[in-house]
């Protein structure tokens, strides 16, 4: 197991709460015993550790209390307002400081701290596949060079509403980045437009669509209860005939939590008087899919779709029946990370945010 080096940074500004009272007696806001003007400064002195220094100051404060996340009791209290706290794992955490006055009332301020793994998986770790195969021609690829998403290939799909699966995230463009030859989709625990999580969803609809071929996608998956990364396709005619009549090919889906990060799923969905689906799963012999990059592949032709992980075949579907005509028409790609939903369940206290899906490349080959 790799050692965990941690460093942190601070997001957001102070959020001042209303003057609250911890006594039954009502007191005037002009009482000189009430605290005011609370300010909180947070610093990370050692980038190799998760130690956070907190300095709080307020007028008329006689005591300060420190809370981490949703703790009912303070983790520390003193009269100076100076605290030190060590986070032992990466994630997004809320720090609340209360300043009490002699009146018994307090004011509070909230800060968000993100502790990040300082020893991440590098792009060189894991399985790779070549840029050419005998009998195939590379017809499209995105290696994610540069510092922005190529919108000639990709479109952002945005919004909330559950996406048909009771998902909790709001998809935003801001959760996508390109750097170091890697596409990153980041799921965050943050409030936006009524949602408590944000993420991104990218599609190639009407820009890059394909029928048949070999598709290789090299990716590093996120982890955690409630996370649902997916690399998949839908029929480009979905707007006219709907789902599942358009057909769906799930190249890779993973649901996090409960030791499920070792397993990915390859599935197809279609319409035959009603929704039909067929799929199989693949489980790593050791480790999880967040440990290093893997290559998720389908080989799709006129008779079948075959699924592979690191060139190990784990599923095959016969698509010759007449009622499976969906799989003989153009499909477009979708990359996304959902949060919550019917299948994975919702995040819980064990889920560490932010979480990232990283894609090194997507390559589409067709037979010569």
LUMKOL-764847 format. One record per residue (C-alpha): z, y, x; residue in three letters; residue number from 1. Coordinates in steps of 0.05 Angstrom, whole numbers, plus 5000, padded with zeros to 4 digits. Layout:
    z    y    x type seq
    Z    Y    X  ALA NUM
...
END
This chain:
    z    y    x type seq
 5000 5000 5000  UNK   1
 4983 5069 5025  UNK   2
 5040 5116 5040  UNK   3
 5048 5173 4991  UNK   4
 5046 5243 5021  UNK   5
 5059 5297 4970  UNK   6
 5046 5370 4964  UNK   7
 5050 5416 4904  UNK   8
 5025 5480 4875  UNK   9
 5045 5524 4817  UNK  10
 5004 5538 4755  UNK  11
 5013 5594 4705  UNK  12
 5059 5653 4698  UNK  13
 5130 5659 4672  UNK  14
 5140 5647 4598  UNK  15
 5201 5686 4573  UNK  16
 5240 5656 4516  UNK  17
 5277 5695 4462  UNK  18
 5349 5712 4477  UNK  19
 5388 5652 4455  UNK  20
 5462 5642 4442  UNK  21
 5504 5581 4457  UNK  22
 5564 5609 4417  UNK  23
 5573 5614 4343  UNK  24
 5590 5688 4345  UNK  25
 5530 5735 4336  UNK  26
 5525 5787 4390  UNK  27
 5483 5850 4396  UNK  28
 5423 5848 4441  UNK  29
 5450 5912 4472  UNK  30
 5514 5877 4495  UNK  31
 5520 5890 4569  UNK  32
 5541 5817 4578  UNK  33
 5471 5794 4560  UNK  34
 5423 5773 4616  UNK  35
 5354 5806 4622  UNK  36
 5293 5812 4668  UNK  37
 5292 5739 4690  UNK  38
 5244 5725 4747  UNK  39
 5231 5657 4779  UNK  40
 5196 5644 4845  UNK  41
 5176 5574 4867  UNK  42
 5154 5554 4937  UNK  43
 5136 5489 4971  UNK  44
 5159 5494 5044  UNK  45
 5134 5427 5069  UNK  46
 5065 5403 5047  UNK  47
 5082 5332 5067  UNK  48
 5140 5327 5018  UNK  49
 5151 5340 4944  UNK  50
 5209 5388 4957  UNK  51
 5207 5450 4914  UNK  52
 5249 5513 4925  UNK  53
 5267 5553 4864  UNK  54
 5296 5624 4867  UNK  55
 5317 5656 4801  UNK  56
 5343 5727 4792  UNK  57
 5364 5764 4729  UNK  58
 5404 5825 4711  UNK  59
 5474 5812 4684  UNK  60
 5469 5737 4700  UNK  61
 5533 5700 4715  UNK  62
 5505 5630 4721  UNK  63
 5437 5594 4726  UNK  64
 5418 5525 4701  UNK  65
 5357 5484 4724  UNK  66
 5321 5435 4679  UNK  67
 5264 5388 4699  UNK  68
 5217 5365 4644  UNK  69
 5255 5351 4579  UNK  70
 5324 5338 4608  UNK  71
 5379 5354 4558  UNK  72
 5430 5369 4611  UNK  73
 5414 5413 4672  UNK  74
 5399 5376 4737  UNK  75
 5436 5432 4774  UNK  76
 5476 5495 4760  UNK  77
 5502 5551 4803  UNK  78
 5517 5625 4806  UNK  79
 5464 5642 4859  UNK  80
 5400 5621 4824  UNK  81
 5376 5584 4886  UNK  82
 5356 5510 4877  UNK  83
 5321 5455 4915  UNK  84
 5290 5396 4879  UNK  85
 5251 5337 4906  UNK  86
 5195 5304 4866  UNK  87
 5183 5232 4888  UNK  88
 5116 5220 4855  UNK  89
 5054 5260 4839  UNK  90
 5043 5290 4770  UNK  91
 5049 5353 4729  UNK  92
 5121 5375 4716  UNK  93
 5155 5432 4678  UNK  94
 5212 5469 4710  UNK  95
 5257 5511 4665  UNK  96
 5310 5560 4690  UNK  97
 5363 5589 4644  UNK  98
 5402 5652 4663  UNK  99
 5468 5658 4626  UNK 100
 5507 5723 4617  UNK 101
 5581 5733 4606  UNK 102
 5565 5740 4532  UNK 103
 5549 5666 4529  UNK 104
 5476 5680 4514  UNK 105
 5418 5659 4559  UNK 106
 5345 5673 4572  UNK 107
 5297 5621 4600  UNK 108
 5233 5619 4640  UNK 109
 5184 5562 4647  UNK 110
 5140 5544 4706  UNK 111
 5091 5486 4714  UNK 112
 5087 5449 4781  UNK 113
 5033 5400 4800  UNK 114
 5052 5350 4854  UNK 115
 4990 5318 4883  UNK 116
 4979 5257 4926  UNK 117
 4965 5285 4995  UNK 118
 4934 5219 5019  UNK 119
 4879 5208 4968  UNK 120
 4826 5154 4967  UNK 121
 4766 5178 5008  UNK 122
 4693 5170 4990  UNK 123
 4685 5120 5047  UNK 124
 4733 5070 5016  UNK 125
 4704 5016 4972  UNK 126
 4639 4982 4955  UNK 127
 4570 5014 4963  UNK 128
 4499 4996 4942  UNK 129
 4432 5013 4974  UNK 130
 4380 5065 4956  UNK 131
 4326 5013 4949  UNK 132
 4317 4941 4924  UNK 133
 4259 4894 4931  UNK 134
 4215 4897 4869  UNK 135
 4246 4962 4844  UNK 136
 4231 5036 4851  UNK 137
 4284 5091 4849  UNK 138
 4262 5136 4791  UNK 139
 4323 5181 4784  UNK 140
 4389 5193 4819  UNK 141
 4444 5244 4824  UNK 142
 4484 5243 4889  UNK 143
 4525 5304 4867  UNK 144
 4508 5347 4927  UNK 145
 4526 5421 4927  UNK 146
 4583 5455 4891  UNK 147
 4562 5454 4818  UNK 148
 4537 5406 4765  UNK 149
 4461 5401 4760  UNK 150
 4449 5425 4689  UNK 151
 4376 5403 4694  UNK 152
 4405 5333 4688  UNK 153
 4471 5343 4651  UNK 154
 4498 5379 4589  UNK 155
 4572 5392 4574  UNK 156
 4596 5366 4507  UNK 157
 4657 5406 4486  UNK 158
 4710 5406 4432  UNK 159
 4764 5364 4401  UNK 160
 4770 5329 4334  UNK 161
 4786 5259 4359  UNK 162
 4713 5239 4373  UNK 163
 4717 5182 4322  UNK 164
 4774 5147 4359  UNK 165
 4836 5191 4346  UNK 166
 4831 5218 4417  UNK 167
 4877 5275 4437  UNK 168
 4836 5314 4488  UNK 169
 4795 5377 4482  UNK 170
 4732 5370 4524  UNK 171
 4720 5432 4568  UNK 172
 4669 5451 4620  UNK 173
 4726 5476 4665  UNK 174
 4751 5404 4676  UNK 175
 4687 5385 4714  UNK 176
 4675 5401 4787  UNK 177
 4628 5380 4842  UNK 178
 4649 5382 4915  UNK 179
 4643 5338 4976  UNK 180
 4585 5300 4945  UNK 181
 4630 5277 4888  UNK 182
 4631 5293 4814  UNK 183
 4702 5299 4788  UNK 184
 4724 5298 4715  UNK 185
 4797 5316 4709  UNK 186
 4843 5300 4651  UNK 187
 4901 5350 4646  UNK 188
 4964 5356 4606  UNK 189
 4955 5427 4581  UNK 190
 4952 5463 4515  UNK 191
 4884 5488 4494  UNK 192
 4858 5506 4425  UNK 193
 4911 5463 4391  UNK 194
 4902 5403 4436  UNK 195
 4955 5382 4487  UNK 196
 4906 5350 4535  UNK 197
 4839 5372 4564  UNK 198
 4783 5334 4598  UNK 199
 4707 5334 4604  UNK 200
 4648 5297 4574  UNK 201
 4578 5300 4605  UNK 202
 4512 5275 4576  UNK 203
 4439 5271 4598  UNK 204
 4411 5271 4527  UNK 205
 4340 5299 4522  UNK 206
 4342 5310 4598  UNK 207
 4345 5241 4630  UNK 208
 4333 5181 4585  UNK 209
 4312 5111 4604  UNK 210
 4290 5045 4576  UNK 211
 4303 4985 4621  UNK 212
 4319 4983 4695  UNK 213
 4377 4975 4743  UNK 214
 4433 5027 4739  UNK 215
 4485 5034 4795  UNK 216
 4544 5081 4786  UNK 217
 4594 5085 4843  UNK 218
 4661 5112 4817  UNK 219
 4736 5117 4829  UNK 220
 4775 5108 4765  UNK 221
 4839 5144 4741  UNK 222
 4901 5108 4720  UNK 223
 4958 5115 4671  UNK 224
 4978 5099 4600  UNK 225
 4931 5131 4550  UNK 226
 4874 5144 4599  UNK 227
 4805 5120 4577  UNK 228
 4749 5132 4628  UNK 229
 4679 5110 4607  UNK 230
 4609 5107 4637  UNK 231
 4561 5090 4581  UNK 232
 4497 5104 4543  UNK 233
 4474 5120 4472  UNK 234
 4405 5118 4440  UNK 235
 4370 5185 4447  UNK 236
 4353 5181 4372  UNK 237
 4426 5185 4351  UNK 238
 4416 5251 4316  UNK 239
 4364 5222 4268  UNK 240
 4391 5151 4255  UNK 241
 4464 5156 4273  UNK 242
 4512 5107 4305  UNK 243
 4512 5047 4313  UNK 244
 4438 5043 4294  UNK 245
 4421 5082 4358  UNK 246
 4453 5028 4401  UNK 247
 4508 5036 4453  UNK 248
 4514 5005 4522  UNK 249
 4583 5010 4554  UNK 250
 4569 5001 4628  UNK 251
 4643 5009 4643  UNK 252
 4705 5025 4602  UNK 253
 4777 5020 4626  UNK 254
 4841 5032 4588  UNK 255
 4903 5051 4628  UNK 256
 4975 5030 4625  UNK 257
 5010 4963 4617  UNK 258
 4978 4934 4679  UNK 259
 4908 4943 4649  UNK 260
 4880 4984 4706  UNK 261
 4856 4919 4739  UNK 262
 4807 4905 4683  UNK 263
 4742 4938 4660  UNK 264
 4699 4922 4600  UNK 265
 4624 4917 4589  UNK 266
 4601 4919 4517  UNK 267
 4542 4933 4471  UNK 268
 4545 4961 4400  UNK 269
 4489 4958 4348  UNK 270
 4474 4956 4274  UNK 271
 4458 4893 4235  UNK 272
 4476 4912 4163  UNK 273
 4541 4935 4194  UNK 274
 4571 4951 4262  UNK 275
 4564 4893 4311  UNK 276
 4590 4888 4382  UNK 277
 4591 4839 4440  UNK 278
 4625 4845 4507  UNK 279
 4663 4814 4565  UNK 280
 4715 4838 4615  UNK 281
 4724 4834 4690  UNK 282
 4791 4834 4725  UNK 283
 4800 4848 4799  UNK 284
 4833 4792 4839  UNK 285
 4880 4843 4869  UNK 286
 4894 4917 4864  UNK 287
 4869 4965 4811  UNK 288
 4806 5005 4802  UNK 289
 4841 5069 4825  UNK 290
 4852 5040 4895  UNK 291
 4781 5050 4919  UNK 292
 4710 5062 4896  UNK 293
 4672 5007 4859  UNK 294
 4599 5002 4837  UNK 295
 4588 4989 4763  UNK 296
 4518 4962 4748  UNK 297
 4474 4940 4691  UNK 298
 4407 4905 4698  UNK 299
 4369 4916 4633  UNK 300
 4301 4887 4616  UNK 301
 4262 4864 4556  UNK 302
 4305 4802 4545  UNK 303
 4376 4818 4567  UNK 304
 4428 4865 4594  UNK 305
 4471 4840 4652  UNK 306
 4535 4873 4677  UNK 307
 4562 4873 4748  UNK 308
 4621 4900 4788  UNK 309
 4606 4905 4862  UNK 310
 4546 4859 4850  UNK 311
 4590 4806 4817  UNK 312
 4561 4788 4749  UNK 313
 4611 4785 4692  UNK 314
 4571 4792 4627  UNK 315
 4502 4780 4597  UNK 316
 4475 4797 4529  UNK 317
 4411 4769 4498  UNK 318
 4374 4827 4465  UNK 319
 4312 4789 4441  UNK 320
 4333 4782 4367  UNK 321
 4293 4829 4322  UNK 322
 4357 4861 4295  UNK 323
 4372 4888 4366  UNK 324
 4312 4934 4371  UNK 325
 4361 4991 4390  UNK 326
 4361 4963 4461  UNK 327
 4286 4971 4470  UNK 328
 4287 5047 4462  UNK 329
 4308 5105 4508  UNK 330
 4382 5115 4522  UNK 331
 4419 5173 4554  UNK 332
 4481 5172 4598  UNK 333
 4552 5195 4582  UNK 334
 4609 5204 4631  UNK 335
 4677 5221 4602  UNK 336
 4752 5212 4607  UNK 337
 4786 5207 4539  UNK 338
 4861 5216 4531  UNK 339
 4895 5175 4478  UNK 340
 4861 5141 4420  UNK 341
 4860 5078 4378  UNK 342
 4846 5032 4436  UNK 343
 4888 5056 4495  UNK 344
 4945 5087 4456  UNK 345
 4974 5154 4474  UNK 346
 5003 5177 4541  UNK 347
 5077 5169 4551  UNK 348
 5130 5191 4602  UNK 349
 5100 5144 4654  UNK 350
 5032 5178 4653  UNK 351
 5021 5225 4712  UNK 352
 4974 5284 4704  UNK 353
 4925 5308 4726  UNK 354
 4882 5245 4730  UNK 355
 4811 5243 4756  UNK 356
 4748 5203 4748  UNK 357
 4706 5212 4811  UNK 358
 4632 5192 4814  UNK 359
 4597 5186 4881  UNK 360
 4528 5173 4852  UNK 361
 4486 5148 4794  UNK 362
 4419 5114 4810  UNK 363
 4366 5087 4763  UNK 364
 4314 5038 4788  UNK 365
 4256 5007 4750  UNK 366
 4211 4948 4769  UNK 367
 4148 4963 4808  UNK 368
END
